[in-house]
Amino acid sequence: MVPGYWERIFTNMELPCLLVQPDGIIIEANKATLKAAKKNRQEVIGQGICKIIHGGSWPHLPCPLEEFLKNCTLNVEETRLPGLHGEYLFSIIPIKDANETVDMVLLTAREMSSDEVRKVNYMRNGKLAAIGELAAGVAHEINNPITGIINFAQILLDSYKFDPSGVEMIKKIIEEGERIASITSHLISFAREDISVRKPVNPAEIIYSSLSLVSHQLKRDGITLVTNICNDITLIDADFKKLQQVVLNLISNSRYALNRRYPKANSGKLLEISCDFMNSDDGCRTCRIIVKDYGTGLPQSLLDHVFEPFFSTKPPGEGTGLGLSISYGIIKEHGGNISVNSIMEQFTEMIIDLPVCMRADG
C-alpha cells in the first residue's frame, strides 16, 4: 500500500494510476483504474500490466511495454489501451528507493480528446506512409538486379544443354527470382498509386462476390457467417478486383484467427461482415465495410504495426507480413482508410471507409 497522506492522493486521483514492479506485476491501482478497466481490485492486483491494460500478449511476440519497464526509463506515449476502453496519453515514471534503485514504476493514463485522437491517427498514417515510401525505394533498388538474374537464367535455360539436375537448378533460380520480383512489386504498390480501372460499383456486390469464393471454406471450417449489408444501392468509384482482393485477405485472416481459437466446431466461431453508409467527420458520404471475427484477437501493442510491410502477427513461417500492407495500399489508392480494433481472446475488426461516388438511381 502507498503510506498515509500519499495513499489518499493516489487512491482518489481522477486519472487511472497504477504502481507496478519492474517485471510488470501490478502492486497497486486506484479507483479510476478499476472504473476504466471495469474490474474489481482482486482482478487487477498481482496481474501482469499487459494483461490488464492491453488484454494480454502472445508468447512469440513479447509485450513492448513489459520490455520497456525493465529498462526503468521515463516515457510518455499516445496509445490505445483496450483494457481501459479508450485512447490515452500514457506516462511511465520510475520511482527510486533510498539507494537510487528503481523498485517500482508509476503508470498514469489520461484519456485523450477526440481532437487529440485525430491528430495521433494523422501522425500514425504519416509514419506508415513514410515506411511505405522507404519500402518502395528499397524495392526499386532490388527490382533491377533481380530482373537481370531472371533474364540471364532464362538465357542459360534456352541456349545451353545441361544434365537434368542442372536444368532443374536454373528453373529454381528463375522461380525464386520471380518470387522476389513479386514481393518487390507488392512493396511498390503499397506506397504508390497503381494504374487501375475504376468505375462506379456497388460495394455490396464486391462483398457477395468475395463470399461466393470462400463460402465453401467457411462452411468446412465450421465458421458461422453473419452478414448485415445495407440495401441502399449507393455506388463507390473503385477497381472491383482490387477491393475484392482486400476483402478476401481480411476474410482469410479472420479464418486463421477463428481456427486458431476454435480448432473444432464451436458456437462462438463467428465471422460478421457488414456494409453501411454514413457521414464522415468532414460531412462527406462514406461507405463503411467491417470484417469482424471472434477469434484470437490481437495484442494491443501490435495494432499500430499491422499494416507495416513484413510485419506479421503469425508465428515464424506462417505469414509473409504483406497481406495487410497491400490491402492498406489499395484502400489508400481509393482515397479511403483502413483501421483495426482488437482485444485479445475477444475479437478483431477491420474497418474500411471509402468515399461514396453516387447513388445508383442518379
WOTAVEN-V872065 format. One line per field, one symbol per residue. psi: psi as a letter, one per 40 degrees, with the letter a starting at -180 (. if undefined). A space follows every 10 residues. Layout:
psi = ???
This chain:
psi = ihibdddddd deheihhihi ideehheiii ddddddefii ddedheiidd ddddeiiide gihddddddd efihihihih gddefahihh hhhihiadef hheihhhihh hiiddddddd dddddddddd dddddddddd dddddddddd ddddddddei hiiddddddd dddddddddd dddddddddd dihihihiih ihdddddddd dddedddddd efhhhhighh ehgiiihihd dddddddddd dddddddddd dgdiiidegi hhhihiiihi deeihihhhh hhifbdiihd eedeedeihe hheiiheeid eddddddddd dddeeaihii hihhfcihhh hhhhiiciid e.
